[in-house]
Amino acid sequence: MHVLDALPERAAWFGLLAPELQERVRRDTLVTLYEAGAIIERKGERATAWLGVMSGLIKVSVGNPDGKIASLTGVPAGGWIGEGSLLKDEERKYDVVALRASQVARLPARTFNDLLDQSIAFNRYLLHQLNERVAQFIGKAEYDRLSTPDARVARCLAELFNPLLYPGKGLRLDITQEEIGYLARVSRQRANQALRQLESEGLLLIEYGAVQVLDLDALKHYGDIQTA
């Protein structure tokens, strides 16, 4: 199956479009394979496309001249990011990096803007996504400062299973403990400890190279009354 044939399951908004717009998206979208560690988009570059993860796992991060890096969020297959930079026609405010080998789709800015002009359903979808993204980052700013490492790992995992940002994912995700550590900003060893604790509480199951969530709501609210 050609990778673009997976658009209906890797882009929740695709099915909302009229047939002629779906064909336009298929024609204009470019998919590129990135190896683990590759930079997909650099901070400071002009945003020219909307980015969708067709397979793999990527992260959004920022850094400073001293080499310190902070992961803002992870994006699994089915997630689309970068709409804010396109809407404001500005440079990227962050780096986008492949955590593992990933296929990334690029929907050109011109096509993205045409969808905004021609599809009310697409506008509504994007509005819901932007609202959810704002809520995600507000919550992240709070728990990054106040939560224990266990809670940070729990909330990090909950983000990756957000049904509005990454619909149709189910409750199992291929992700390593090292990748979880990158996203939660803890060491791999500390991520392992946190996962074992969450598993002991019945919130998830640890599989080889994957996590199966058993109680997503509990992960979302894990550590609400804990402080570091």
C-alpha positions in Angstrom: 0.0 0.0 0.0 1.3 3.4 -1.0 1.9 5.6 2.1 -0.5 8.2 1.0 -3.3 5.6 0.9 -3.0 5.6 4.7 -4.1 9.2 4.9 -7.7 8.3 6.0 -6.3 6.6 9.1 -3.4 8.9 9.7 -5.3 12.2 9.2 -8.6 12.4 11.1 -9.5 15.5 9.2 -9.1 13.9 5.7 -12.5 12.2 5.8 -14.1 15.6 6.5 -13.1 17.0 3.1 -15.0 17.0 -0.1 -13.7 14.4 -2.7 -12.1 17.1 -4.8 -10.2 18.4 -1.8 -9.2 14.9 -0.8 -7.7 14.4 -4.2 -5.9 17.8 -3.9 -4.4 16.7 -0.6 -3.2 13.4 -2.1 -1.6 15.2 -5.0 0.2 17.9 -3.0 1.4 15.9 0.0 5.0 14.8 0.2 6.1 12.0 2.5 9.8 11.8 3.7 11.4 9.1 5.7 13.7 10.3 8.6 16.1 8.2 10.5 16.2 8.3 14.3 17.8 11.5 15.5 17.3 13.4 12.2 16.1 17.0 12.4 12.8 17.3 10.5 12.3 21.1 11.0 14.7 23.6 12.6 13.8 26.4 14.9 14.0 29.7 13.0 13.2 28.3 9.6 10.1 29.6 7.7 7.1 27.3 8.1 6.1 26.1 4.6 4.0 23.0 5.4 1.7 21.3 7.9 3.5 18.2 9.3 1.8 14.8 9.8 3.3 11.7 11.3 2.5 8.7 9.1 4.6 6.3 11.1 7.1 6.4 13.9 7.4 9.0 16.7 8.8 12.5 16.7 9.4 15.2 19.4 9.0 18.9 19.5 11.8 20.6 21.5 13.6 23.9 22.2 17.1 24.5 23.1 19.5 27.3 24.1 23.1 28.2 23.0 24.5 26.2 26.0 23.1 23.0 24.6 20.2 22.6 27.1 17.2 21.0 25.4 13.6 20.8 26.7 11.1 18.5 25.1 7.7 20.2 24.6 5.8 17.2 23.5 5.9 13.9 21.6 3.8 13.2 18.5 3.0 9.6 17.5 1.6 8.4 14.2 -1.7 10.2 13.3 -0.6 13.5 14.9 -0.4 16.7 12.9 1.6 19.7 14.1 2.8 23.2 13.1 -0.5 24.8 12.2 0.2 27.8 14.4 3.3 28.8 12.5 1.3 28.5 9.2 -1.6 30.5 10.5 0.7 33.3 11.6 3.0 32.9 8.5 6.1 32.9 10.7 9.3 31.0 11.5 9.2 27.8 13.5 9.6 28.4 17.3 10.9 24.9 17.9 12.9 22.0 16.5 11.1 18.9 15.3 13.2 15.7 15.6 12.6 12.1 14.8 12.9 10.0 18.0 12.8 6.8 15.8 12.7 6.1 12.1 9.6 8.1 11.0 7.6 8.9 7.9 6.5 12.5 7.9 4.0 14.0 5.6 4.2 17.6 4.5 1.0 19.4 3.3 2.2 22.6 1.6 1.1 25.9 3.1 -0.8 26.9 0.0 -2.9 23.7 0.1 -3.4 24.1 3.9 -4.7 27.7 3.4 -7.0 26.5 0.6 -8.6 23.9 2.9 -9.2 26.7 5.4 -10.9 28.8 2.7 -13.0 26.0 1.3 -14.0 23.6 4.1 -16.0 24.6 7.2 -15.5 21.1 8.6 -11.7 21.4 8.3 -11.8 24.8 10.1 -13.9 23.3 12.9 -11.4 20.4 13.3 -8.5 22.8 13.4 -10.2 24.9 16.0 -10.7 21.9 18.3 -7.1 20.8 17.8 -5.7 24.3 18.6 -7.9 24.5 21.7 -6.7 21.0 22.9 -3.1 22.0 22.2 -3.4 25.1 24.4 -4.9 23.0 27.2 -2.1 20.4 26.8 0.7 23.0 27.1 -1.0 24.8 30.1 -1.2 21.5 31.9 2.3 20.5 30.9 3.7 23.8 32.3 2.0 23.1 35.6 3.0 19.4 36.1 6.6 19.9 34.9 7.1 22.3 37.8 5.1 20.7 40.5 5.0 16.9 39.8 7.2 14.0 40.9 9.0 12.1 38.2 6.4 9.3 38.4 3.7 11.8 37.7 5.6 13.4 34.8 5.9 10.0 33.1 2.2 9.3 33.7 1.2 12.6 32.2 3.6 12.3 29.3 2.1 9.0 28.4 -1.4 10.4 28.7 -0.5 13.1 26.2 0.5 10.5 23.6 -2.9 8.9 23.9 -4.9 12.1 23.6 -8.0 11.1 21.5 -8.5 14.6 20.1 -4.9 15.2 19.0 -4.2 11.6 18.0 -7.5 9.9 17.2 -7.8 6.2 16.4 -4.6 5.2 18.2 -6.2 2.7 20.6 -4.5 2.2 24.0 -1.2 0.6 22.9 1.8 2.5 21.7 5.2 1.3 20.4 7.6 3.3 22.5 10.8 2.5 24.4 11.7 3.5 27.9 14.5 5.7 26.5 11.9 7.6 24.3 9.6 8.1 27.3 12.6 9.4 29.2 13.4 12.0 26.5 9.8 13.2 26.4 9.3 13.3 30.2 12.7 14.8 30.8 13.9 12.0 33.1 16.7 9.4 32.7 15.9 6.0 31.1 16.5 4.4 34.5 14.1 6.8 36.2 11.5 6.3 33.4 11.8 2.5 34.1 11.1 3.0 37.8 8.1 5.2 37.1 6.7 2.7 34.6 7.1 -0.1 37.1 5.3 2.0 39.7 2.4 2.8 37.3 2.2 -0.9 36.3 2.0 -1.9 40.0 -0.9 0.4 40.4 -2.8 -1.2 37.5 -2.6 1.8 35.2 -0.6 0.2 32.4 1.2 -2.9 31.2 4.8 -2.8 30.1 5.6 -4.7 27.0 8.8 -5.1 25.0 9.2 -1.8 23.3 5.6 -0.8 23.9 3.1 0.3 26.6 -0.5 -0.8 26.9 -2.6 1.7 28.8 -5.3 0.2 31.1 -6.6 3.4 32.7 -6.1 6.6 30.6 -8.1 8.8 32.9 -6.0 7.9 35.9 -2.8 8.6 34.0 -4.1 12.1 33.0 -4.7 12.9 36.6 -1.9 11.0 38.2 -0.2 13.1 40.9 -2.8 15.8 41.1 -2.3 16.0 44.9 1.4 15.2 44.8 4.2 17.8 44.7 7.9 17.3 44.2 
